[in-house]
Amino acid sequence: MGDTTQTDKKPRQGHSASGARYEHGTLKTMFAVIKTGGKQHRVAEGDVITVGKLEGEAGSTVNFGEILFIGSGDDVTFGAPFVSGASVAAEIVEHARGAKVIAFKKRRRQNSKRKRGHRQDHTIVKIVGLTGASKN
């Protein structure tokens, strides 16, 4: 009952999930917000994320050029809409498929029903580097 060990997977107070240190509400690790596949992802170096299907073999490198935000601490750059000269390099870990989603439709009292399944293709990538434009 007096056990004070932390059993959940949440980061400690003042730390991020990657172990980077917060200081007065700002993160000290460089990160970026990228746009790919119609979605936005917040990434830092070493992160492994799942994005929509990309072309390329496992182990190859892909560059994301649509960077909406890049920086760390007080040194940040916002894009309008994208940051020029910034890019994020990532390595393709593997291609996979998502969990099956069932679309079941039934029209009651009509003896009519339809069941369709769908699995979305996606790519798992590891962020290997962030390069940002310097502030003018």
N, C-alpha and C positions, 0 to 999 in steps of 0.2 A: 504494500500500500504506500510506503514511503519511497518507492522507486521514482527517481526523477530523470531517468534516461529518456532520450527523445526517440520515439518509435516511428513517428511519421516521416515522410520524405520531404517535408517542406524545408526550405533553407532557414538558417538561423536568422535572428533579427539583425539587420544591417548587412546581410550577405545576399547575393543573388544565387540562382540555382547553379551557375557555373563556378561559384566560389569567389567571384569578383567582389570587391569591397565597395560599399556605398559610403558616401561622405556627404552628410546634410542633404539627402534626397537625390544626389546625382550619382550616376554610375561611372566608375573610373575606367572601365574597359571600353574600347572603341566598338561601336555597333552601327548597324545600318538598317534601314527599312527598304526592302527591295520589292519590286512588283514583278510577278511572274504568273502566268496562267490566269490573269484577272483577279488575283489575290495579292495581298500584301503580307510580307513576313519580316519580323524583326530578327536579325541575325547578328551573331558575333563570331569571331574566329574560333573554330573548333566545334561549333554547333552542328548537329545532325538534324535536318529537317526533311519533311515530305512535301513535295511539290507535284504539280500536274506533270504528266508524262513529257519527258524531254528526249531529244534525239541524242544518240551516242552510246558507246559501250561502257560497261562497268569498268571503272578505273580511269576513264578519260576525264579531261577537265572541261568545264563549261564556265563561261563568263556571263554574269548578269549585268546589263548596262543600264537598266531602268532603276536608278537609285533615287528614292524620294527624300532621304535624310541620311546623313552620315556624320559621325562625330563621337566625342566622349567628353563628359564633364561640361565645361563652359565653351569648349572649342567645337561648335557644331555648325553644319552647313545644311540649309534647307533648299530644296529644289523648287523650281517654278516652271513646269511640274517636276522636272528631273534635275539632278546635280550634274553639270557638265564636267567631264573628265574623271568621274568616279566610276569604279567598277568593283564587283565582288566576284572572286574566283572560287569555284566549288568543284569538288571531285565527286563523280557519280559513284555511289556505293553499290546500288542495285536497282533494278526495275522490279516492281511488285504490283500486286493488285489489292484493292481494298476489300473490306468485308462485303458480303452479299447484302444488297438492299432488295427487299421484296415489295413489289407494288401489287397489292391485291384489291381488286374491285369486285363488289357484289351488288347486284340490283335485286333487292328483295322481292319476292313473289313473282319474279320474272323468269326464274330458272336460268339465270345468267350470271356468270362469274368469270373473272380473268385473273390469272396469276402470272406475273412477269418478274424475273430476277435480273439484277444488274450488278456488275463489279467494275469499279472505276480503276483504270490503269494509273499508276503514279510512279514517281522516281524518288528514291531516297538519296540525298546529297549531303556531303560534309563540306562545310565552309572552310576554305584553306587560307584565304587572304582577303583583306579589304584595302583598297587603294582609293584615297579621296582627293578631291581637288583642294588646293590650298586656298585660304581666305584671301581676298584682295583687299 
